[in-house]
Amino acid sequence: MYKKLRPGLVLAAVAVAQFMVALDMAVVNVALPAIRTSLGFDPVDLSWVVHMYALTFGGFLLLGGRAGDLYGRRRLFLLGLVAFGLSSLLGGLAQAPWQLIAARAAQGVAAAAVAPAALAMLATTFTEGPARVRALGVWSAVNAAGGALGVLAGGLLTEYAGWRWVMLINIPIVLGALVLGVAAVPADGPRSRERLDVLGAVFATSGTGLLVLGVVRTDRHGWGSATTLGTLALAVALLAAFVLVERRTKAPLVRLGLFRSRWVSGANVFVFLAAAGQFAAFYFVSLYMQQVLGMSAAATGAAFLPFSLGVIVGTVAATRLGASRSPRVSLIPGALLAAVGMAWFSRISPDGGFVADVLGPSTITSIGLGLCLAPVAAAATTGVAPGEAGTASGILNSARQLGGAIGLASLATVAAHTSGSLNDGYANALVVAAGLYVIAAVVAAVVLPRTKHVPDRPAAELVPVETG
């Protein structure tokens, strides 16, 4: 028995879920001081509220992407949403530091199931070309809006409702995504008989997790410390073992041949560099507004709203450009525009103001990012077989998480080792962020194909529905 796809509702379900994942990555940051006071966190352990989510989210993305390909993206999407809602509830009810950290770990694992399944559903629902570009444009806009609004929501909820609501706010969003998912996303067909590459999953998850752990803890242990070097060395060894396993197994977690595609490899290098610059910019500009300009947490969150609008403008432009052209047509100018915005950001000064030092450069940067978000997702899934769409989506999300974690930690080191004021450190870090976007533009120009990919298969309009 078959039923016709309803692409609009599928897109709505995916958009709500992606908004939730992006929101949760940002909403907790502003609430950290209140969380510390309420639960009695040791100052050195408070950062684990943020790091634990990044650690499990980044570590389990490859596994989540492949599991969706094998066992059904709708199944994983819905189960991930339920798990995310329950872990958010437990986090909101936490009475001790370890309970909140455990809830954040569970949220990360759940997000690692939802995010690649959601992007894969878009890739398999919408045909390569204008339809997919438009869908990815919506996905990109809500992704950016979730991150920017997360800062605002975190400040407002903490100030007027209490920090627990930065966790509990996820529950109504989960319910909305579940309703849309159950109603709109077609049931998965029979499960694949192919077995999950357990050994590869262990190596990939532990290696990626340790890589993120080693990087994010450089705030406590320096880059040259035995702890950091040992953690990173073990991570590299595990990832090398993962590559060896994938080369020999008949049913790999990640088929290494995917990376022979210039679309896949180029898009992932691009998004790694772009995320490194973007995450760092959010962090340093937020600190600049609060610690240098003296703005409140709520005002700082509100200051990111124009950024969201700029991303939407850039996304609309990218959607129109990408309807009949290669993604590189948007990626190259988008990255260069973001580099210009970052360079403008680096001109911040202690005597600066919001309009000249924040609003102006954030407008330029956000439009540049909007030009990049949907095209890079389209490039990363171009030419990928439907059975590997989840894997490709997991790789893209992993590249983004790793880029963000490594970029932020590295640029924080640049800022910390700059002589002079806090402002000088932030400015130097933003100069490096601008350079990362220039390199990303070069990658798009050199690696990505010049011609637009012509799909050799239409998107399936009819999908099997389980009966009995």
C-alpha positions as CSV (number, residue, x, y, z in Angstrom):
1,M,0.0,0.0,0.0
2,Y,1.2,3.5,-0.9
3,K,0.4,7.1,-0.1
4,K,1.5,10.3,-1.7
5,L,4.1,12.5,-0.1
6,R,3.1,15.8,1.3
7,P,6.4,17.7,0.9
8,G,5.2,20.9,2.5
9,L,4.3,19.2,5.8
10,V,7.5,17.2,5.8
11,L,9.4,20.5,5.5
12,A,7.4,21.9,8.4
13,A,8.2,19.0,10.6
14,V,11.9,19.1,9.7
15,A,12.0,22.9,10.2
16,V,10.4,22.8,13.7
17,A,12.8,20.0,14.8
18,Q,15.9,21.8,13.4
19,F,14.8,25.0,15.1
20,M,14.7,23.1,18.4
21,V,18.2,21.6,17.9
22,A,19.7,25.0,17.0
23,L,17.8,26.8,19.8
24,D,19.1,24.3,22.4
25,M,22.7,24.9,21.4
26,A,22.4,28.6,22.3
27,V,19.7,29.0,24.9
28,V,21.6,27.7,27.9
29,N,24.6,29.9,27.6
30,V,23.0,33.1,29.0
31,A,21.5,31.1,31.9
32,L,24.8,29.7,33.2
33,P,25.3,32.2,36.1
34,A,21.7,31.5,37.3
35,I,22.3,27.7,37.0
36,R,25.5,27.9,39.0
37,T,23.8,29.8,41.8
38,S,20.7,27.5,41.9
39,L,22.4,24.1,41.7
40,G,25.6,24.9,43.4
41,F,28.0,24.2,40.5
42,D,31.7,24.4,41.1
43,P,32.9,27.2,38.8
44,V,35.3,24.9,36.9
45,D,32.5,22.4,36.3
46,L,29.9,24.8,35.1
47,S,31.1,24.7,31.5
48,W,30.2,21.0,31.3
49,V,26.5,22.2,30.9
50,V,27.6,23.4,27.5
51,H,30.4,21.0,26.7
52,M,28.5,17.8,27.4
53,Y,25.8,18.6,24.8
54,A,28.5,19.4,22.2
55,L,30.4,16.3,23.1
56,T,27.5,13.8,22.7
57,F,25.9,15.6,19.8
58,G,29.2,15.7,17.8
59,G,30.2,12.2,18.8
60,F,27.0,10.4,17.8
61,L,26.2,12.2,14.5
62,L,27.8,9.6,12.2
63,L,26.1,6.8,14.0
64,G,22.7,8.6,14.0
65,G,23.0,9.3,10.2
66,R,23.8,5.7,9.3
67,A,21.1,4.3,11.7
68,G,18.5,6.4,9.9
69,D,19.6,4.9,6.6
70,L,19.4,1.4,7.9
71,Y,16.4,1.4,10.2
72,G,14.3,4.2,8.9
73,R,14.6,8.0,9.1
74,R,11.0,8.5,10.3
75,R,11.6,6.0,13.2
76,L,14.8,7.7,14.2
77,F,13.3,11.2,13.8
78,L,10.3,10.5,16.1
79,L,12.3,8.5,18.6
80,G,14.9,11.2,18.8
81,L,12.2,13.8,19.4
82,V,10.7,11.8,22.2
83,A,14.1,11.3,23.8
84,F,14.9,15.0,23.4
85,G,11.6,16.0,25.1
86,L,12.2,13.6,28.0
87,S,15.8,14.7,28.6
88,S,14.7,18.4,28.5
89,L,12.1,17.6,31.2
90,L,14.6,15.9,33.4
91,G,17.0,18.8,32.9
92,G,14.4,21.3,33.9
93,L,13.6,19.3,37.0
94,A,17.3,18.7,38.0
95,Q,18.2,19.2,41.6
96,A,21.9,18.5,41.4
97,P,24.7,19.4,39.0
98,W,25.2,15.8,37.8
99,Q,21.5,15.5,37.0
100,L,21.6,18.5,34.7
101,I,24.9,17.3,33.0
102,A,23.4,13.9,32.4
103,A,20.3,15.5,30.9
104,R,22.4,17.5,28.6
105,A,24.3,14.4,27.5
106,A,21.0,12.7,26.7
107,Q,19.9,15.8,24.8
108,G,23.0,15.6,22.6
109,V,22.5,11.9,21.8
110,A,18.8,12.6,20.9
111,A,19.8,15.6,18.7
112,A,22.4,13.4,16.9
113,A,19.4,11.2,15.9
114,V,17.1,14.0,14.9
115,A,19.4,16.3,12.9
116,P,20.8,13.9,10.3
117,A,17.4,12.2,9.9
118,A,15.7,15.6,9.3
119,L,18.2,16.7,6.7
120,A,18.1,13.3,5.0
121,M,14.3,13.4,4.8
122,L,14.6,16.7,2.9
123,A,17.2,15.3,0.6
124,T,15.0,12.3,-0.3
125,T,11.7,14.2,-0.4
126,F,12.8,17.0,-2.7
127,T,14.4,16.4,-6.1
128,E,17.8,17.8,-6.7
129,G,17.3,21.3,-8.2
130,P,15.1,24.2,-7.4
131,A,12.7,22.2,-5.1
132,R,15.5,21.0,-2.9
133,V,17.3,24.4,-2.9
134,R,14.1,26.0,-1.7
135,A,13.5,23.4,1.0
136,L,17.1,23.7,2.2
137,G,16.6,27.5,2.2
138,V,13.8,27.1,4.7
139,W,15.9,24.6,6.7
140,S,18.8,27.1,6.8
141,A,16.7,30.0,7.8
142,V,15.2,28.3,10.8
143,N,18.5,26.8,11.8
144,A,20.0,30.3,11.9
145,A,16.9,31.8,13.6
146,G,17.1,29.1,16.3
147,G,20.7,29.9,17.1
148,A,20.1,33.7,17.2
149,L,16.7,33.5,19.0
150,G,18.3,31.0,21.5
151,V,20.4,33.8,22.9
152,L,17.4,36.1,23.2
153,A,15.2,33.4,24.7
154,G,17.9,32.4,27.2
155,G,18.2,36.0,28.5
156,L,14.4,36.6,28.7
157,L,13.5,33.2,30.2
158,T,16.3,33.4,32.8
159,E,15.4,36.9,33.8
160,Y,11.6,36.6,33.9
161,A,10.7,32.9,34.3
162,G,13.8,31.2,35.8
163,W,16.6,29.2,34.3
164,R,14.7,25.9,34.3
165,W,12.6,27.2,31.4
166,V,15.6,27.2,29.1
167,M,15.2,23.4,29.3
168,L,11.4,23.2,29.6
169,I,10.8,25.4,26.6
170,N,11.8,22.5,24.4
171,I,8.8,20.4,25.4
172,P,6.1,22.3,23.5
173,I,8.4,22.5,20.5
174,V,8.9,18.7,20.6
175,L,5.2,18.1,20.8
176,G,4.6,20.3,17.7
177,A,7.3,18.5,15.8
178,L,5.9,15.1,16.8
179,V,2.4,16.0,15.6
180,L,3.8,17.2,12.3
181,G,6.1,14.2,12.0
182,V,3.4,11.6,12.6
183,A,0.9,13.3,10.3
184,A,3.2,14.3,7.4
185,V,6.2,12.0,7.2
186,P,5.4,8.7,5.5
187,A,6.1,5.5,7.4
188,D,9.4,3.8,6.7
189,G,9.5,0.7,4.6
190,P,10.9,-2.6,5.8
191,R,14.1,-2.4,7.8
192,S,17.3,-3.0,5.9
193,R,18.8,-6.5,6.4
194,E,22.2,-4.9,6.4
195,R,23.8,-5.0,9.8
196,L,25.1,-1.9,11.5
197,D,28.9,-1.6,11.6
198,V,29.2,-1.8,15.3
199,L,33.0,-1.8,15.5
200,G,33.1,1.2,13.1
201,A,30.4,2.9,15.2
202,V,32.5,2.4,18.4
203,F,35.6,3.8,16.8
204,A,33.8,6.8,15.1
205,T,31.8,7.8,18.2
206,S,34.7,7.4,20.7
207,G,37.2,9.1,18.4
208,T,35.0,12.0,17.5
209,G,33.9,12.4,21.1
210,L,37.5,12.5,22.4
211,L,38.4,14.9,19.7
212,V,35.7,17.3,20.8
213,L,36.6,16.7,24.4
214,G,40.2,17.4,23.9
215,V,39.5,20.7,22.1
216,V,36.7,22.1,24.3
217,R,38.7,21.5,27.5
218,T,41.7,23.6,26.4
219,D,40.0,26.3,28.5
220,R,41.3,24.4,31.5
221,H,44.3,22.4,30.0
222,G,46.4,24.3,27.5
223,W,47.0,23.1,24.0
224,G,50.5,21.9,25.0
225,S,49.5,20.1,28.2
226,A,49.9,16.4,28.6
227,T,46.2,16.0,29.1
228,T,45.3,17.8,25.9
229,L,48.0,16.1,23.8
230,G,47.2,12.7,25.2
231,T,43.4,13.1,24.5
232,L,43.9,14.3,21.0
233,A,46.5,11.6,20.2
234,L,44.0,8.9,21.4
235,A,41.3,10.5,19.3
236,V,43.5,10.4,16.2
237,A,44.4,6.8,16.9
238,L,40.7,5.8,17.2
239,L,39.7,7.7,14.0
240,A,42.6,6.1,12.2
241,A,41.3,2.7,13.4
242,F,37.9,3.7,12.1
243,V,39.2,4.4,8.6
244,L,41.0,1.0,8.6
245,V,37.8,-0.8,9.7
246,E,35.7,1.1,7.0
247,R,38.1,0.0,4.3
248,R,37.8,-3.7,5.2
249,T,34.2,-4.2,6.2
250,K,31.5,-5.1,3.6
251,A,28.9,-2.9,5.2
252,P,30.7,0.2,6.5
253,L,29.3,2.9,8.8
254,V,30.6,5.4,6.3
255,R,31.5,4.4,2.8
256,L,34.8,6.1,2.2
257,G,34.1,6.3,-1.5
258,L,31.7,9.1,-0.6
259,F,34.6,11.4,-0.1
260,R,35.8,10.9,-3.7
261,S,32.9,13.1,-4.7
262,R,34.1,16.7,-5.0
263,W,30.6,17.8,-3.9
264,V,30.8,15.9,-0.6
265,S,34.4,16.5,0.2
266,G,34.4,20.2,-0.8
267,A,31.1,20.9,1.0
268,N,32.4,19.4,4.3
269,V,35.7,21.2,4.2
270,F,33.8,24.4,3.5
271,V,31.3,24.0,6.3
272,F,34.1,23.0,8.8
273,L,35.9,26.4,8.0
274,A,32.7,28.4,8.0
275,A,31.5,26.9,11.3
276,A,34.9,27.7,12.9
277,G,34.5,31.3,12.0
278,Q,30.8,31.6,12.8
279,F,30.8,29.9,16.3
280,A,33.8,32.1,17.3
281,A,32.2,35.3,16.0
282,F,29.0,34.6,18.0
283,Y,31.0,34.0,21.1
284,F,33.4,37.0,20.9
285,V,30.8,39.5,19.7
286,S,28.5,38.4,22.6
287,L,31.3,39.0,25.1
288,Y,32.2,42.3,23.5
289,M,28.6,43.6,23.9
290,Q,28.4,42.5,27.6
291,Q,31.9,43.0,28.9
292,V,33.0,46.0,26.8
293,L,29.9,47.8,25.9
294,G,28.1,46.9,29.2
295,M,24.9,45.6,27.6
296,S,22.6,43.3,29.7
297,A,22.1,39.6,28.8
298,A,18.6,40.3,27.4
299,A,19.8,43.3,25.4
300,T,22.6,41.2,24.0
301,G,20.1,38.5,22.9
302,A,17.9,41.2,21.3
303,A,21.0,42.5,19.4
304,F,21.2,39.2,17.5
305,L,17.7,39.6,15.9
306,P,19.0,41.7,13.0
307,F,21.5,38.9,12.4
308,S,18.6,36.5,11.9
309,L,16.9,38.8,9.4
310,G,20.1,39.1,7.5
311,V,20.4,35.4,7.2
312,I,16.9,35.2,5.9
313,V,17.7,37.8,3.2
314,G,20.8,35.9,2.2
315,T,18.9,32.6,2.1
316,V,16.2,34.0,-0.2
317,A,18.9,35.3,-2.5
318,A,20.7,31.9,-2.4
319,T,17.5,30.1,-3.2
320,R,17.0,32.2,-6.3
321,L,20.6,31.9,-7.4
322,G,20.7,28.2,-6.8
323,A,17.6,27.3,-8.7
324,S,19.5,26.9,-12.0
325,R,23.2,27.2,-11.0
326,S,25.9,25.3,-9.1
327,P,26.0,25.9,-5.4
328,R,29.4,27.5,-5.8
329,V,27.7,30.6,-7.4
330,S,26.3,31.4,-3.9
331,L,29.1,29.9,-1.7
332,I,32.0,32.0,-3.1
333,P,30.4,35.4,-2.8
334,G,28.7,34.4,0.5
335,A,32.0,33.4,2.1
336,L,33.8,36.5,0.9
337,L,30.9,38.7,2.2
338,A,31.1,37.0,5.6
339,A,34.9,37.6,5.6
340,V,34.3,41.3,5.0
341,G,31.8,41.3,7.9
342,M,34.2,39.6,10.2
343,A,37.0,42.0,9.2
344,W,34.6,44.9,10.0
345,F,33.9,43.2,13.4
346,S,37.6,43.2,14.1
347,R,37.5,47.0,14.2
348,I,35.7,46.9,17.5
349,S,37.0,49.4,20.2
350,P,36.3,50.1,23.8
351,D,34.7,53.4,22.8
352,G,32.6,51.8,20.1
353,G,28.8,51.6,19.9
354,F,26.2,49.1,18.8
355,V,25.3,50.6,15.4
356,A,28.9,51.0,14.1
357,D,30.6,48.0,15.8
358,V,27.8,45.4,15.9
359,L,24.8,46.2,13.7
360,G,26.8,47.1,10.6
361,P,29.1,44.2,10.5
362,S,26.5,41.7,11.7
363,T,24.3,42.7,8.7
364,I,27.0,42.1,6.2
365,T,28.1,38.8,7.9
366,S,24.6,37.5,8.2
367,I,23.7,38.0,4.6
368,G,27.0,36.2,3.6
369,L,26.1,33.3,5.9
370,G,22.6,33.2,4.4
371,L,24.1,32.8,1.0
372,C,26.1,29.8,2.2
373,L,23.8,27.7,4.5
374,A,21.4,26.2,2.0
375,P,23.9,25.8,-0.9
376,V,26.5,24.0,1.2
377,A,23.8,21.5,2.4
378,A,22.7,21.0,-1.2
379,A,26.3,20.4,-2.3
380,A,26.9,17.9,0.5
381,T,24.0,15.8,-0.7
382,T,24.4,16.3,-4.4
383,G,24.7,13.0,-6.3
384,V,24.4,10.9,-3.0
385,A,22.2,7.8,-3.4
386,P,19.0,7.9,-1.3
387,G,20.3,5.0,0.8
388,E,23.2,7.1,1.9
389,A,21.4,10.4,2.5
390,G,21.4,10.0,6.2
391,T,25.1,9.2,6.3
392,A,25.9,12.3,4.1
393,S,23.8,14.4,6.4
394,G,25.6,13.0,9.5
395,I,29.0,13.8,8.0
396,L,27.9,17.4,7.2
397,N,26.6,17.9,10.7
398,S,29.8,16.4,12.2
399,A,31.9,18.7,10.1
400,R,29.9,21.6,11.4
401,Q,30.2,20.6,15.0
402,L,33.9,19.8,14.8
403,G,34.6,23.0,13.0
404,G,32.7,25.0,15.6
405,A,34.4,23.3,18.5
406,I,37.9,23.5,17.2
407,G,37.5,27.0,15.8
408,L,36.1,28.4,19.0
409,A,38.8,26.8,21.2
410,S,41.6,27.8,18.9
411,L,40.4,31.4,18.5
412,A,39.8,31.6,22.3
413,T,43.5,30.8,22.7
414,V,44.4,33.6,20.2
415,A,42.3,36.0,22.2
416,A,43.7,34.9,25.5
417,H,47.3,35.2,24.4
418,T,46.9,38.7,22.9
419,S,48.6,41.4,25.0
420,G,46.5,44.3,25.9
421,S,42.8,44.6,26.7
422,L,40.0,42.2,26.3
423,N,38.9,44.2,23.3
424,D,42.3,43.6,21.6
425,G,42.0,39.9,22.1
426,Y,38.5,39.7,20.6
427,A,39.6,41.8,17.7
428,N,42.5,39.5,16.8
429,A,40.4,36.4,17.0
430,L,37.9,38.0,14.6
431,V,40.7,38.8,12.1
432,V,41.5,35.0,12.1
433,A,37.8,34.2,11.6
434,A,37.7,36.5,8.6
435,G,40.7,34.6,7.2
436,L,38.9,31.3,7.7
437,Y,36.1,32.5,5.4
438,V,38.5,33.6,2.7
439,I,40.0,30.1,2.8
440,A,36.4,28.6,2.6
441,A,35.8,30.8,-0.5
442,V,39.0,29.4,-2.1
443,V,37.8,25.8,-1.3
444,A,34.5,26.5,-3.0
445,A,36.2,27.9,-6.1
446,V,38.8,25.2,-6.4
447,V,37.2,22.0,-5.2
448,L,33.5,22.2,-6.1
449,P,32.6,21.4,-9.7
450,R,31.7,24.3,-12.0
451,T,28.8,22.6,-13.6
452,K,25.5,22.0,-11.9
453,H,24.8,18.3,-11.1
454,V,22.0,16.8,-13.2
455,P,20.2,14.1,-11.1
456,D,20.0,10.7,-12.7
457,R,17.0,9.7,-10.6
458,P,13.8,11.5,-9.7
459,A,12.7,11.8,-6.1
460,A,10.2,9.0,-5.2
461,E,6.7,10.4,-5.2
462,L,5.2,7.2,-3.8
463,V,6.7,5.6,-0.7
464,P,5.8,2.3,1.0
465,V,3.6,2.4,4.1
466,E,3.9,-0.4,6.6
467,T,0.8,-2.4,7.2
468,G,-0.2,-4.9,9.7
